[in-house]
Amino acid sequence: MGLAIAGWLVASIIGSVGATILLAATGHANQNTNRLPFWLIAVEQLPLYVGLVGVTIVISRQWGTSRFRDDYGVRFRLVDAWGFVIGVVMQLVFLPIVYGILSTFVDTSSLDKPAKELTDRAKGSVGIALLVLVIVIGAPIAEEIFFRGLVMRSIAARYSDSIAVVGSAVMFALVHFQPLQFTGLALFGIVLAYCARRTGRLGMGMAAHMSFNATTVVVLLTRR
């Protein structure tokens, strides 16, 4: 568990330092974030993803079996394709119901604001391609390996499967630093964790995560 927490801190530092170096190298170090070109916003996410996967590789070699796929269940089988359906249903059916209920207690009008602002800045085919690469492919792979591979298995090794499922989902939601999206991300995290525990693989969760993010991108691009 300590390694998982330390891993997140190291990955965050790698992401921050990498993004800072990238901004400095491209001459955008002192520029307002809202004025950065979209390609740069997309590329500066890569150091974080590299950090997340990198620490899992190091931990596997130093404290695991050195068999990366075995330590984290990085496998995909044909049945895991059902994850694509799960992600779409979560995004279009389940979360609207959840936030429909929450809207009676809190203002949810700005729920999709962060994703909308990012999507609106993706101009042209290159911008959309980068958006898909980072949001639909990069983030799901890196986050599933880290949160459902390392974090959840670390918690399960010390506590119970139930605590591991909920704990990894809460951490997954917290590190997105979006208070309004916390409930939805935590619930989705529980679904992803359940898929990983039930199958013993990350394939179904990765598929669900990809289709979940892809649905958001498609909907927002269509509205635009």
C-alpha positions in Angstrom: 0.0 0.0 0.0 2.9 2.3 0.8 4.4 1.6 -2.5 1.1 2.5 -4.3 0.9 5.9 -2.5 4.6 6.6 -3.1 4.1 5.5 -6.7 1.4 8.1 -7.2 3.6 10.9 -5.7 6.5 9.9 -7.9 4.3 9.8 -11.0 2.8 13.2 -10.1 6.3 14.7 -9.8 7.4 13.2 -13.1 4.2 14.6 -14.7 4.8 18.1 -13.2 8.5 18.2 -14.0 8.0 16.8 -17.5 5.2 19.3 -18.3 7.3 22.2 -17.0 10.3 21.2 -19.1 8.0 20.8 -22.1 6.5 24.3 -21.6 9.9 25.8 -21.2 11.3 24.0 -24.2 8.5 25.3 -26.4 8.6 28.9 -25.1 5.3 28.7 -23.3 6.6 28.7 -19.7 5.0 32.0 -18.6 1.9 31.8 -20.8 -1.6 31.5 -19.4 -3.0 27.9 -19.5 -6.1 29.1 -21.4 -3.9 30.5 -24.2 -1.7 27.4 -24.7 -2.1 25.6 -28.0 -4.2 22.4 -27.8 -1.4 20.2 -29.1 0.8 21.3 -26.2 -2.0 20.7 -23.6 -2.3 17.1 -25.0 1.4 16.4 -25.1 2.0 17.6 -21.6 -0.2 14.9 -20.2 2.2 12.3 -21.5 4.8 12.6 -18.7 2.1 11.8 -16.1 1.0 8.7 -18.1 4.6 7.7 -18.4 5.1 8.2 -14.7 2.0 6.1 -13.8 3.1 3.2 -15.9 6.8 3.6 -15.1 6.3 3.3 -11.4 4.3 0.1 -11.8 7.1 -1.4 -13.9 9.7 -0.5 -11.3 7.6 -1.9 -8.5 7.0 -5.1 -10.4 10.7 -5.5 -10.9 11.8 -4.6 -7.4 9.0 -6.0 -5.3 6.9 -8.2 -7.6 7.6 -11.1 -9.9 9.2 -9.0 -12.6 6.4 -10.4 -14.9 4.5 -7.1 -15.5 1.4 -8.8 -17.1 1.1 -11.3 -14.3 1.6 -8.8 -11.5 -1.1 -6.4 -12.7 -3.3 -8.6 -14.9 -2.6 -6.8 -18.1 -4.5 -9.1 -20.5 -7.3 -8.9 -22.9 -9.7 -11.6 -24.0 -12.6 -11.5 -26.4 -15.2 -11.5 -23.6 -13.6 -8.3 -22.3 -15.1 -6.5 -25.3 -18.3 -6.3 -23.2 -16.4 -3.5 -21.4 -17.1 -1.2 -24.4 -20.9 -1.7 -23.8 -20.4 -1.1 -20.0 -18.6 2.2 -20.6 -21.3 3.5 -22.9 -24.2 2.5 -20.6 -22.4 4.1 -17.6 -22.0 7.4 -19.5 -25.3 7.6 -21.2 -27.7 5.9 -18.8 -26.3 5.4 -15.3 -24.6 8.7 -14.6 -27.4 10.9 -16.0 -29.7 9.1 -13.4 -27.2 9.6 -10.6 -26.7 13.3 -11.4 -30.4 13.8 -12.0 -30.9 12.8 -8.4 -28.0 14.9 -7.2 -29.3 18.0 -9.1 -32.1 18.3 -6.5 -29.4 19.0 -3.8 -26.5 20.7 -5.7 -26.1 22.7 -8.9 -24.8 20.3 -11.6 -25.2 22.7 -14.5 -21.4 22.9 -14.9 -20.9 19.2 -14.7 -19.4 18.8 -18.2 -17.6 22.1 -18.2 -14.0 20.8 -17.9 -14.5 18.2 -20.7 -16.3 20.7 -22.8 -13.6 23.3 -22.5 -11.0 20.8 -23.5 -13.0 19.4 -26.4 -13.8 22.9 -27.7 -10.1 23.6 -28.1 -9.5 20.6 -30.3 -9.6 22.1 -33.7 -9.4 20.3 -37.0 -8.5 16.6 -37.6 -5.1 16.9 -35.9 -6.7 18.3 -32.7 -9.4 15.7 -32.6 -6.8 12.9 -33.2 -4.7 14.2 -30.3 -7.8 14.4 -28.2 -8.6 10.8 -28.9 -5.0 9.7 -28.4 -4.8 11.3 -25.0 -8.3 11.0 -23.6 -9.7 7.8 -25.2 -6.5 5.7 -25.4 -3.7 7.1 -23.2 -5.6 7.9 -20.0 -7.6 4.6 -19.8 -4.5 2.4 -20.3 -2.3 4.3 -17.8 -5.0 4.8 -15.2 -6.2 1.2 -15.3 -2.7 -0.2 -14.9 -2.1 2.1 -12.0 -5.4 2.2 -10.1 -6.9 -1.2 -10.9 -3.5 -2.9 -11.4 -1.3 -1.5 -8.6 -3.5 0.4 -6.2 -6.4 -2.1 -6.0 -4.1 -5.1 -5.7 -2.0 -3.4 -3.0 -5.1 -2.7 -0.9 -6.5 -6.2 -1.5 -3.2 -7.7 -0.3 -3.6 -6.0 3.1 -7.3 -5.8 3.5 -10.4 -7.3 1.8 -11.5 -7.3 -1.8 -14.4 -5.0 -0.9 -12.2 -2.4 0.7 -9.8 -2.7 -2.3 -12.7 -2.0 -4.8 -14.0 1.0 -2.9 -10.6 2.3 -1.9 -9.1 2.3 -5.4 -12.3 3.9 -6.8 -12.2 6.7 -4.2 -8.5 7.4 -4.9 -9.2 7.3 -8.6 -11.9 9.9 -8.2 -9.9 12.1 -5.8 -6.9 12.5 -8.0 -8.9 14.0 -10.8 -9.4 17.0 -8.6 -13.0 17.7 -9.9 -15.4 18.0 -6.8 -18.5 17.9 -8.9 -17.4 14.9 -10.9 -16.3 13.0 -7.8 -19.5 11.0 -7.3 -19.7 9.9 -10.9 -16.0 9.0 -11.1 -16.1 7.1 -7.8 -19.1 5.0 -8.9 -17.5 4.4 -12.3 -14.3 3.5 -10.5 -16.2 0.9 -8.5 -17.5 -0.7 -11.7 -14.0 -0.7 -13.2 -12.6 -2.3 -10.0 -15.3 -4.9 -10.0 -14.5 -5.8 -13.6 -10.9 -6.3 -12.7 -11.6 -8.4 -9.6 -14.2 -10.5 -11.3 -12.1 -11.3 -14.4 -8.6 -11.1 -12.8 -7.6 -9.0 -15.8 -7.6 -5.3 -16.8 -8.9 -5.9 -20.3 -12.6 -5.3 -19.6 -11.9 -2.3 -17.4 -9.7 -0.7 -20.1 -12.4 -1.3 -22.7 -15.0 0.2 -20.4 -12.8 3.2 -19.6 -12.1 3.8 -23.3 -15.7 3.7 -24.4 -16.7 5.9 -21.3 -14.3 8.6 -22.4 -15.0 8.2 -26.1 -18.7 8.6 -25.5 -18.0 11.9 -23.7 -15.8 13.1 -26.6 -18.3 12.1 -29.3 -21.3 13.7 -27.5 -19.4 17.0 -26.9 -18.0 17.1 -30.5 -21.5 16.5 -31.8 -22.9 19.3 -29.7 -20.2 21.6 -30.9 
